Amino acid sequence: MSNSPHKIGVIGLGAIGHVTLASMVAHDDYEVVCAWDPDPEACARVKEAHPTVQIAASAEEVIEDGNTNAIYIASPPTTHTPYARAVAEAGKCIFCEKPLGIDIAESEALARFVEDCGVPNAINFNHSNARSSTHLENELASGAAGEVTGVDIFIHLTEWPREFQSHATWLAGRKQGGFTREMISHWVYLTRRLLGDGKVLSRNATFPDASDKAETRLVAELEFGGVPTIINAACGGAGPVGTQYTLWAGRKSFMLHSGGRISVTEGVDWKPISANGDEDSEDDISRNISAVAKAFRGEPAKIATIADGLAVQKIVEALIAN
């Protein structure tokens, strides 16, 4: 593929879809050709903000548009497989939101199909190229942190879905929503990337009684590359909203916070640090889509693929299985 901008179509214009579309519009590696969402108001918001983006009549029209060579899928999880299969059949690059899906067998078949088609593909995990997680990865690779002894993942929410995504009613449901799929999957991806394959040792997911609503609490013990990992996540109760991801190691331990912040300790206090180094000024979303653009051109890049998405999905679904 040439170095000219990827001509991309977008399916799904909810909170994440619109934010990522806006980042692509502003990015030199992308030209957003067309977009579609079943909600006319979402389409109108995009058209008002980005007049050059054409609003298609359907998802199929986005996929079949002869001016696109890549499709970004930001629709609910149960639609990912049919859309991604159609994109692969069209010979176009696939950029898909997480989770890859909710049905393991269906996602396994999709992964095989996409591999057989040979199309470049990526899953949108936050920590593929985020500054904080890249800094942590480099510290581990250099040996500066020492031997990793454990990981703790703590999440507290006062409501689910969060206010900015409350319009997506499916997020509240047990069938394809919940904070484990939407939030914890990012941290499962990061831990697997840093330490190796993972498995669930024990888990206790709490759901509202006699309801089809998503989980309200998750306590779980896992193991990644032999390293004990604990998840403690809850929705409800007064208190700060956010995530603390702590990786404990022999010489340095690190804590990643919501919003991309990172702290380090060498045995006493936690100290905030900058993970910017000498890198450019791209934010984490731009860093990720820059890497996706490179991968779609066949250049070396750190991205999460559909195969990675499947591995994460298997762990996540095991955490909340009935």
C-alpha positions as semicolon CSV with decimal commas, in nm:
position;residue;x (nm);y (nm);z (nm)
1;M;0,000;0,000;0,000
2;S;0,126;0,350;-0,079
3;N;0,198;0,629;0,168
4;S;-0,112;0,818;0,052
5;P;-0,386;0,857;0,316
6;H;-0,602;0,554;0,391
7;K;-0,950;0,620;0,259
8;I;-1,167;0,496;0,540
9;G;-1,535;0,435;0,600
10;V;-1,683;0,437;0,949
11;I;-1,966;0,219;1,081
12;G;-2,099;0,338;1,416
13;L;-2,103;0,701;1,531
14;G;-2,155;0,672;1,906
15;A;-1,921;0,829;2,161
16;I;-1,611;0,626;2,072
17;G;-1,687;0,611;1,701
18;H;-1,726;0,989;1,674
19;V;-1,411;1,062;1,877
20;T;-1,201;0,825;1,666
21;L;-1,353;0,957;1,343
22;A;-1,261;1,312;1,449
23;S;-0,903;1,199;1,518
24;M;-0,886;1,039;1,175
25;V;-1,020;1,352;1,005
26;A;-0,739;1,551;1,169
27;H;-0,473;1,289;1,087
28;D;-0,251;1,304;0,778
29;D;-0,268;0,925;0,733
30;Y;-0,646;0,915;0,688
31;E;-0,918;1,053;0,468
32;V;-1,261;0,974;0,611
33;V;-1,477;0,918;0,303
34;C;-1,810;0,807;0,445
35;A;-1,987;0,703;0,765
36;W;-2,313;0,552;0,886
37;D;-2,508;0,496;1,206
38;P;-2,867;0,375;1,253
39;D;-2,932;0,689;1,461
40;P;-3,007;0,987;1,232
41;E;-2,910;1,230;1,508
42;A;-2,564;1,074;1,537
43;C;-2,523;1,106;1,160
44;A;-2,634;1,469;1,173
45;R;-2,381;1,551;1,448
46;V;-2,098;1,406;1,241
47;K;-2,210;1,584;0,925
48;E;-2,227;1,916;1,109
49;A;-1,882;1,872;1,263
50;H;-1,720;1,722;0,952
51;P;-1,899;1,840;0,637
52;T;-1,662;1,655;0,401
53;V;-1,770;1,315;0,539
54;Q;-2,051;1,166;0,335
55;I;-2,332;0,998;0,528
56;A;-2,411;0,660;0,375
57;A;-2,754;0,495;0,366
58;S;-2,637;0,174;0,537
59;A;-2,340;-0,015;0,676
60;E;-2,333;-0,219;0,356
61;E;-2,298;0,099;0,152
62;V;-1,997;0,203;0,363
63;I;-1,830;-0,135;0,308
64;E;-1,904;-0,141;-0,065
65;D;-1,799;0,219;-0,133
66;G;-1,541;0,203;-0,410
67;N;-1,348;0,497;-0,266
68;T;-1,257;0,323;0,062
69;N;-0,973;0,079;0,131
70;A;-1,030;0,043;0,506
71;I;-1,333;0,026;0,737
72;Y;-1,351;0,126;1,104
73;I;-1,620;-0,075;1,287
74;A;-1,748;0,102;1,599
75;S;-2,087;-0,065;1,630
76;P;-2,215;-0,296;1,911
77;P;-2,022;-0,625;1,957
78;T;-2,283;-0,859;1,806
79;T;-2,245;-0,678;1,472
80;H;-1,866;-0,704;1,456
81;T;-1,851;-1,048;1,296
82;P;-2,090;-0,987;1,004
83;Y;-1,938;-0,647;0,929
84;A;-1,578;-0,768;0,959
85;R;-1,649;-1,070;0,737
86;A;-1,798;-0,842;0,472
87;V;-1,498;-0,608;0,492
88;A;-1,257;-0,903;0,457
89;E;-1,453;-1,035;0,159
90;A;-1,419;-0,691;0,001
91;G;-1,042;-0,711;0,049
92;K;-1,028;-0,403;0,270
93;C;-0,838;-0,336;0,594
94;I;-1,033;-0,392;0,917
95;F;-1,011;-0,165;1,221
96;C;-1,257;-0,293;1,482
97;E;-1,360;-0,177;1,826
98;K;-1,325;-0,408;2,121
99;P;-1,458;-0,645;2,233
100;L;-1,413;-0,850;1,918
101;G;-1,736;-1,032;2,000
102;I;-1,931;-1,213;2,270
103;D;-1,953;-1,562;2,116
104;I;-1,619;-1,747;2,125
105;A;-1,693;-1,993;1,843
106;E;-1,816;-1,712;1,619
107;S;-1,505;-1,504;1,686
108;E;-1,276;-1,803;1,628
109;A;-1,438;-1,857;1,288
110;L;-1,401;-1,487;1,209
111;A;-1,032;-1,489;1,302
112;R;-0,970;-1,787;1,071
113;F;-1,168;-1,623;0,790
114;V;-0,980;-1,293;0,815
115;E;-0,647;-1,475;0,823
116;D;-0,743;-1,675;0,513
117;C;-0,842;-1,353;0,334
118;G;-0,505;-1,202;0,422
119;V;-0,636;-0,852;0,495
120;P;-0,457;-0,624;0,744
121;N;-0,655;-0,593;1,066
122;A;-0,647;-0,423;1,405
123;I;-0,849;-0,406;1,727
124;N;-0,880;-0,072;1,907
125;F;-0,731;-0,138;2,251
126;N;-0,627;0,179;2,435
127;H;-0,293;0,038;2,545
128;S;-0,160;-0,061;2,206
129;N;0,047;0,260;2,191
130;A;-0,049;0,473;2,491
131;R;0,247;0,663;2,636
132;S;0,207;0,523;2,987
133;S;0,183;0,158;2,882
134;T;0,466;0,200;2,629
135;H;0,684;0,344;2,906
136;L;0,597;0,052;3,132
137;E;0,671;-0,198;2,855
138;N;1,012;-0,037;2,794
139;E;1,098;-0,044;3,166
140;L;1,021;-0,416;3,180
141;A;1,209;-0,495;2,859
142;S;1,521;-0,311;2,977
143;G;1,523;-0,497;3,310
144;A;1,509;-0,167;3,501
145;A;1,196;-0,271;3,691
146;G;1,327;-0,608;3,800
147;E;1,125;-0,927;3,829
148;V;0,748;-0,878;3,816
149;T;0,577;-1,023;4,124
150;G;0,213;-0,930;4,074
151;V;-0,052;-0,709;3,914
152;D;-0,353;-0,544;4,079
153;I;-0,637;-0,391;3,875
154;F;-0,881;-0,175;4,073
155;I;-1,178;-0,002;3,908
156;H;-1,456;0,200;4,070
157;L;-1,759;0,345;3,888
158;T;-2,058;0,523;4,036
159;E;-2,278;0,432;3,737
160;W;-2,275;0,212;3,430
161;P;-2,288;0,304;3,152
162;R;-2,102;0,626;3,220
163;E;-2,278;0,951;3,134
164;F;-2,096;1,011;2,805
165;Q;-2,202;0,671;2,670
166;S;-2,547;0,640;2,827
167;H;-2,716;0,678;2,487
168;A;-2,581;0,332;2,396
169;T;-2,843;0,136;2,590
170;W;-2,692;-0,201;2,495
171;L;-2,395;-0,122;2,721
172;A;-2,618;-0,168;3,025
173;G;-2,725;-0,519;2,927
174;R;-2,577;-0,854;3,019
175;K;-2,598;-0,984;2,660
176;Q;-2,322;-0,771;2,507
177;G;-2,246;-0,488;2,751
178;G;-2,091;-0,442;3,093
179;F;-1,773;-0,280;3,220
180;T;-1,577;-0,607;3,204
181;R;-1,605;-0,619;2,826
182;E;-1,575;-0,244;2,778
183;M;-1,311;-0,146;3,035
184;I;-1,137;-0,446;3,184
185;S;-1,064;-0,586;2,838
186;H;-0,815;-0,301;2,784
187;W;-0,623;-0,400;3,096
188;V;-0,639;-0,771;3,014
189;Y;-0,486;-0,687;2,676
190;L;-0,208;-0,484;2,839
191;T;-0,126;-0,750;3,100
192;R;-0,116;-1,024;2,838
193;R;0,108;-0,810;2,619
194;L;0,348;-0,737;2,904
195;L;0,361;-1,079;3,071
196;G;0,230;-1,348;2,836
197;D;-0,081;-1,561;2,797
198;G;-0,335;-1,551;3,076
199;K;-0,586;-1,778;3,244
200;V;-0,865;-1,729;3,494
201;L;-0,807;-1,910;3,824
202;S;-1,119;-1,792;4,006
203;R;-1,386;-1,529;3,960
204;N;-1,700;-1,396;4,124
205;A;-1,919;-1,171;3,910
206;T;-2,223;-1,011;4,071
207;F;-2,533;-0,935;3,864
208;P;-2,858;-0,763;3,967
209;D;-3,118;-1,020;4,075
210;A;-3,380;-1,127;3,817
211;S;-3,242;-0,886;3,562
212;D;-3,081;-0,879;3,222
213;K;-2,851;-0,599;3,340
214;A;-2,472;-0,620;3,326
215;E;-2,246;-0,702;3,618
216;T;-2,212;-0,462;3,909
217;R;-1,902;-0,618;4,068
218;L;-1,617;-0,846;3,965
219;V;-1,352;-1,000;4,186
220;A;-1,113;-1,236;4,011
221;E;-0,777;-1,404;4,034
222;L;-0,584;-1,465;3,714
223;E;-0,235;-1,556;3,605
224;F;-0,040;-1,404;3,314
225;G;0,290;-1,565;3,228
226;G;0,290;-1,715;3,576
227;V;0,239;-1,376;3,745
228;P;-0,057;-1,350;3,990
229;T;-0,310;-1,087;3,882
230;I;-0,606;-0,963;4,087
231;I;-0,908;-0,773;3,954
232;N;-1,137;-0,583;4,191
233;A;-1,400;-0,382;4,002
234;A;-1,729;-0,239;4,122
235;C;-2,008;-0,009;4,014
236;G;-2,199;0,183;4,279
237;G;-2,129;0,375;4,597
238;A;-1,987;0,720;4,656
239;G;-1,621;0,765;4,575
240;P;-1,370;0,863;4,310
241;V;-1,429;0,717;3,965
242;G;-1,131;0,566;3,791
243;T;-0,879;0,289;3,745
244;Q;-0,557;0,201;3,922
245;Y;-0,342;-0,056;3,744
246;T;-0,047;-0,153;3,964
247;L;0,241;-0,367;3,844
248;W;0,464;-0,478;4,131
249;A;0,828;-0,555;4,054
250;G;1,154;-0,604;4,243
251;R;1,327;-0,272;4,178
252;K;1,047;-0,044;4,057
253;S;0,671;-0,072;4,073
254;F;0,437;0,127;3,851
255;M;0,080;0,251;3,879
256;L;-0,117;0,351;3,569
257;H;-0,414;0,578;3,637
258;S;-0,718;0,685;3,440
259;G;-0,640;0,947;3,178
260;G;-0,295;0,810;3,093
261;R;-0,112;0,919;3,409
262;I;0,167;0,702;3,549
263;S;0,346;0,686;3,886
264;V;0,653;0,495;4,005
265;T;0,790;0,384;4,340
266;E;1,127;0,239;4,431
267;G;1,010;0,141;4,776
268;V;0,881;0,456;4,948
269;D;0,631;0,701;4,800
270;W;0,452;0,697;4,468
271;K;0,588;0,971;4,241
272;P;0,418;1,090;3,923
273;I;0,641;1,071;3,619
274;S;0,628;1,184;3,258
275;A;0,622;0,913;2,993
276;N;0,673;1,159;2,707
277;G;1,048;1,127;2,662
278;D;1,161;1,271;2,330
279;E;0,852;1,157;2,143
280;D;0,624;1,384;1,941
281;S;0,317;1,555;2,079
282;E;0,053;1,311;1,953
283;D;-0,213;1,215;2,207
284;D;-0,280;0,848;2,276
285;I;-0,564;0,818;2,024
286;S;-0,347;0,968;1,750
287;R;-0,055;0,746;1,849
288;N;-0,275;0,440;1,813
289;I;-0,424;0,529;1,477
290;S;-0,077;0,626;1,351
291;A;0,038;0,274;1,432
292;V;-0,270;0,125;1,264
293;A;-0,196;0,329;0,951
294;K;0,160;0,193;0,944
295;A;0,039;-0,165;0,987
296;F;-0,214;-0,121;0,708
297;R;0,075;-0,012;0,482
298;G;0,267;-0,324;0,576
299;E;0,516;-0,141;0,796
300;P;0,628;-0,264;1,142
301;A;0,393;-0,132;1,410
302;K;0,270;-0,223;1,756
303;I;-0,100;-0,290;1,719
304;A;-0,354;-0,533;1,857
305;T;-0,483;-0,769;1,589
306;I;-0,803;-0,972;1,565
307;A;-0,601;-1,267;1,701
308;D;-0,519;-1,058;2,009
309;G;-0,883;-0,955;2,036
310;L;-0,987;-1,320;2,036
311;A;-0,738;-1,408;2,312
312;V;-0,866;-1,122;2,527
313;Q;-1,230;-1,213;2,454
314;K;-1,175;-1,567;2,581
315;I;-1,049;-1,436;2,915
316;V;-1,315;-1,166;2,947
317;E;-1,604;-1,401;2,870
318;A;-1,468;-1,651;3,123
319;L;-1,473;-1,375;3,387
320;I;-1,847;-1,307;3,345
321;A;-1,976;-1,647;3,234
322;N;-2,306;-1,756;3,392
